[in-house]
Amino acid sequence: MLQRAYRFLVRIRILYCSDGGTNWREGRTEDISHSGVLFTGEQALAPKTEVNMRLIVPLACCDTGAEIVCRGTVVRVVPVDGRGGLSRVAATITDYQLVRQLAHSQVGEA
């Protein structure tokens, strides 16, 4: 039996769009593992859609946060009952890169 990756309950801001798209949408992560992310977003993407994601990591002990850019594929979409059209989107993470450290003043802007 294949064991699932351990999931961390991490609730941070995520920006996402279909691969090659320029219309970024905003959401919040629910959990993250080394192989994927589950997030609630304002627009659902169809399963098998290639997706670009930007995870906005909040400030840590040293007054810096980070932005991590990921690529992946949507594997599951589930509507969220009673939350005005929001959907839970599960996506793989096939590639990622830390693109910048955010100073205290930039975290709200990202």
Backbone as a ProteinNet text record, in pm:
[ID]
protein_1_A
[PRIMARY]
MLQRAYRFLVRIRILYCSDGGTNWREGRTEDISHSGVLFTGEQALAPKTEVNMRLIVPLACCDTGAEIVCRGTVVRVVPVDGRGGLSRVAATITDYQLVRQLAHSQVGEA
[TERTIARY]
83.7	0	88.7	56.5	132.1	93.7	192.9	166.4	158	56.8	40.3	146.2	182.9	278.3	216.7	300.8	252.6	207.9	93	36.1	50.8	91	105	-12.1	-81.9	-192.3	-133.1	-121.4	-60.6	-162.6	-198.9	-298.4	-230.7	-192.3	-126.4	-191.3	-159.8	-212.9	-149.5	-232.6	-184.1	-244.7	-165.4	-213	-196.4	-293	-286	-349.8	-302.1	-363.3	-327.5	-408.1	-377.3	-244.9	-172.6	-40.4	-47.5	36.1	36.8	-62.4	-146.2	-247.2	-188.6	-260.7	-218.4	-321.7	-432.1	-540.3	-524.1	-440.9	-412.7	-533.4	-565.7	-673.6	-612.5	-688.5	-638	-711.1	-639.1	-697.1	-616.9	-652.9	-583.5	-554.7	-433	-400.8	-470	-498.9	-552	-447.2	-379.6	-267	-168.2	-43.8	64.8	146.7	190	284.2	397.4	495.3	604.4	557.4	441.4	395	273.7	213.1	94.8	41	-64.7	-127.5	-279.4	-351.1	-496.6	-528.2	-603.6	-636.9	-780	-833.9	-966.3	-946.1	-1014	-993.3	-1122	-1110.6	-1227.5	-1271.9	-1186.5	-1226.5	-1170.8	-1257.1	-1213.6	-1144	-1047.1	-982.6	-1017.3	-1032.6	-1071.2	-957.7	-992.3	-888.6	-804.3	-677.6	-575.9	-525.9	-572.9	-524	-385.8	-290.7	-160.5	-180.4	-117.7	-142.3	-10.1	-1.4	108.1	56.1	138.9	97.6	208.9	168.7	262.7	220.1	301.4	274	340.9	263.1	313.9	333.6	459.2	493	507.9	439.3	443.6	579.1	590	711.9	751.1	878.8	931.8	1006.2	1089.4	1157.1	1247.9	1291.7	1392.1	1334	1207.1	1139.7	1141.2	1145.4	1134.5	1031.8	968.7	880.3	939.7	861.6	913.2	799	836.9	742.8	800	718.8	760.2	671.3	733.2	660.2	660.9	541.6	526.8	454.3	480	403.3	345.1	228.6	167	47.9	-30	-148.2	-264.6	-380.3	-500.9	-543.3	-565.2	-607.2	-751.3	-801.6	-938	-992.9	-1123.9	-1193.2	-1324.2	-1348.8	-1471	-1531.2	-1658.4	-1722.3	-1730.3	-1718.1	-1729.9	-1872.1	-1947.6	-2087.3	-2098.5	-2191.2	-2224.1	-2116.8	-2023	-1917.1	-1910.2	-2024	-2031.6	-1949.8	-1954.9	-1887.5	-1741.6	-1689.6	-1551.7	-1538.3	-1421.6	-1394.3	-1264.2	-1258.1	-1132	-1063.8	-939.1	-861.8	-741.2	-723.9	-606.1	-516.6	-390.3	-296.3	-164.2	-101.9	31.9	130.8	247	359.1	468.6	495.7	596.3	728.7	724.4	845.1	819.8	922.4	907.2	1041.1	1032.8	1152.9	1122	1213.7	1204.5	1249.7	1158.5	1194.9	1239.1	1193.7	1240.1	1203.7	1283.8	1253.5	1177.3	1077.3	994.8	1026.5	1054.3	1072.4	937.2	937.7	814.1	714.4	757	666.1	609.3	673.7	628.8	526.7	515.5	429.6	283.9	238.2	101.5	78.1	185.1	172.6	171.6	236.1	255.7	125.8
-118.2	0	125.3	219.7	343.5	438.4	485	574.4	719	792.1	933.5	1016.8	1126.3	1219.2	1284.7	1309.9	1376.3	1517.4	1555.9	1687.5	1778.9	1902.7	2004.3	2101	2125.4	2220.8	2361	2415.6	2546.9	2633.7	2742.8	2833.6	2965.5	2975.7	3096	3138.9	3257	3313.5	3243	3214.7	3156	3232.6	3257	3311.8	3201	3184.8	3074.4	3112.5	3049.9	3066.3	2945	2922.1	2811.2	2840.1	2735.1	2748.8	2837.2	2937	3030.2	3143.7	3136.9	3239.7	3363.9	3471.2	3595.6	3644.4	3571.4	3610.9	3540.1	3596.1	3535.2	3548.7	3440.8	3437.3	3419	3455.5	3445.3	3335.9	3273.4	3171.8	3157.4	3055.3	3023.1	2873.9	2838.1	2696.9	2637.6	2509.5	2435	2338.8	2270.7	2187.6	2175.3	2141.3	2131.3	2007.7	1935.3	1825.5	1846.7	1758.5	1773.6	1746	1682.9	1647.5	1726.2	1809	1880.7	1978.5	2046.9	2148.7	2140.5	2161.2	2173.6	2316.7	2385.8	2524.9	2556.1	2657.9	2709.8	2833	2836.6	2947.2	3004.2	3123.7	3194.4	3144.1	3066.8	3008.7	2867.9	2774.6	2636.2	2620.5	2532.7	2493.5	2347.3	2309.5	2172.1	2074.3	1953	1851.7	1834.7	1803.8	1786.3	1919	2033.5	2163.8	2188.5	2229.7	2271.3	2405	2421.2	2540.6	2597.6	2730.4	2802.6	2854.1	2844.7	2887.5	2971.2	3072.5	3155	3148.4	3087	3076.9	3193.3	3268.1	3383.8	3341.3	3315.6	3267.1	3386.7	3387.4	3504.3	3521.1	3632.9	3666.4	3557.6	3537.2	3444.5	3526.7	3462.4	3527	3642.1	3646.1	3744.3	3857.3	3887.5	3994.1	3973.6	3849.8	3824.3	3714.6	3723.4	3619	3570.2	3498.9	3449.2	3429.8	3427	3390.5	3268.6	3164.4	3040.4	3020.5	3003.2	2981.2	2832	2776.7	2632.8	2609.8	2492.4	2443.4	2309	2278.8	2150.6	2125.1	2026.2	1985.5	1967.4	2019.4	2002.5	1856.4	1795.8	1655.5	1639.1	1736.3	1724.7	1863.3	1881.8	2006.5	1971.5	2033.2	2007.2	2141.3	2169.2	2293.7	2299.8	2419.9	2441	2486.6	2406.8	2438.6	2568.4	2653.4	2773.5	2880.4	2877.7	2978.7	3056.2	3082.8	3173.1	3136.4	3012.2	2972.7	2934.9	2932.9	2891.1	2741	2699.3	2557.4	2517.8	2392.5	2334.7	2272.5	2308.6	2259.9	2183.4	2060.1	1981.7	1977.7	2014.8	2017.1	1954.7	1887.3	1835.2	1951.2	1929.7	2022.5	1945.1	1981.9	1911	1986.2	2115.6	2196.9	2319.5	2364.6	2486.3	2557	2684.8	2765.3	2883.1	2911.2	3031.1	3146.8	3240.6	3348.2	3475.6	3495.2	3614	3608.4	3676.4	3697.6	3828.5	3833.8	3953.2	4023.9	4152	4232.9	4257	4300.8	4324	4408.1	4514.6	4604	4541.1	4436	4376.7	4265.6	4208.5	4093.1	4127.6	4242.6	4283.6	4315.2	4347.7	4385.3	4265.9	4157.8	4043.8	3977
0	0	0	-85.6	-96.3	16.8	90.7	203.6	156.1	204.2	168.8	236.9	172.8	231.6	355.1	455.2	576.4	541.8	593.2	563.9	684.8	655.9	759.6	747.5	858.5	857.6	855.1	736.2	715.2	643.7	706.9	647.7	613.1	484.5	436	305	263.3	138.8	19.2	-81.7	-206.5	-323.1	-424.3	-550.6	-653.5	-743.6	-839.1	-971.6	-1078.9	-1211.3	-1295.2	-1397.5	-1486.4	-1555.6	-1589.8	-1649.3	-1773.6	-1777.2	-1889.1	-1873.7	-1772.2	-1750.2	-1684	-1693.1	-1629.4	-1529.6	-1516.9	-1428.4	-1293.9	-1206.7	-1076.9	-985.3	-915.6	-816.8	-679.1	-577.4	-441.1	-364.3	-272.3	-186.9	-58.4	20.8	147	147.6	182.5	192.8	314.8	307.5	421.6	474.7	382.1	423	307.2	345.3	248.4	283.7	179.9	198	98	99	2.8	-140.1	-154.4	-288	-336.8	-249	-294.1	-193.2	-235	-151.2	-168.9	-59.5	-62	-23.2	-108.8	-78.7	-115.9	-51.6	-83.8	-169.2	-284.4	-376.9	-429.5	-485.2	-536.6	-672.9	-740	-868	-878.7	-912.3	-929	-1063.4	-1067	-1191.5	-1215.4	-1338.9	-1371.2	-1338.5	-1295.8	-1275.9	-1402.6	-1382.7	-1487.1	-1543.3	-1489.7	-1533.2	-1472.5	-1555.3	-1505	-1433.5	-1317.3	-1236.6	-1184.8	-1184.1	-1120.1	-987.1	-883.5	-749.5	-687.9	-613.3	-536.8	-391.2	-307.4	-164.6	-94.3	-18.9	53.6	199.2	235.8	368.8	461.9	575.3	664.7	733	801.5	874	973	985.2	1085.2	1190.6	1265.4	1377.3	1336.1	1212.1	1171.4	1087	1102.5	1027.9	876.5	830.8	688	664	551.7	503.7	372.7	293.7	166.9	68.1	-57.5	-163	-233.3	-242.5	-307	-429	-544.1	-668.6	-698.3	-724.1	-748.2	-880.1	-935.8	-1050.3	-1011.2	-1065.9	-1037	-1126.3	-1087.1	-1162.7	-1065.9	-1102.3	-1020.9	-1028.4	-910.6	-907.4	-858.8	-784.3	-729.9	-699.1	-721.1	-688.5	-620	-503.1	-427	-386.1	-423.1	-379.6	-227	-172.6	-28.3	0	73.8	103.6	183	141.1	216.5	218.9	124.7	126.3	-4.3	-63.7	-177.9	-299.2	-341.8	-464.3	-447.9	-326.7	-306.3	-328.8	-370.8	-391.9	-324.1	-282	-233.4	-354.2	-373.7	-487.4	-433.5	-477.6	-442.8	-566.5	-548.8	-660.5	-619.2	-713.6	-689.9	-691.9	-634.7	-649.4	-720.7	-845.9	-924.2	-929.2	-900.2	-902.7	-816.5	-746	-666.5	-653.4	-619.5	-602.9	-512.2	-419.6	-336.5	-423.3	-450.8	-543.1	-472.5	-349.8	-279	-132.3	-55.2	85	94.3	177.9	191.3	322.3	310.3	431.1	495.5	617.9	694	615.2	549.1	477.8	350.6	294.2	169.9	188	305.4	325.9	295.9	334.4	305.6	159.4	85	-55	-148.1	-109.5	-200.1	-238.7
[MASK]
++++++++++++++++++++++++++++++++++++++++++++++++++++++++++++++++++++++++++++++++++++++++++++++++++++++++++++++

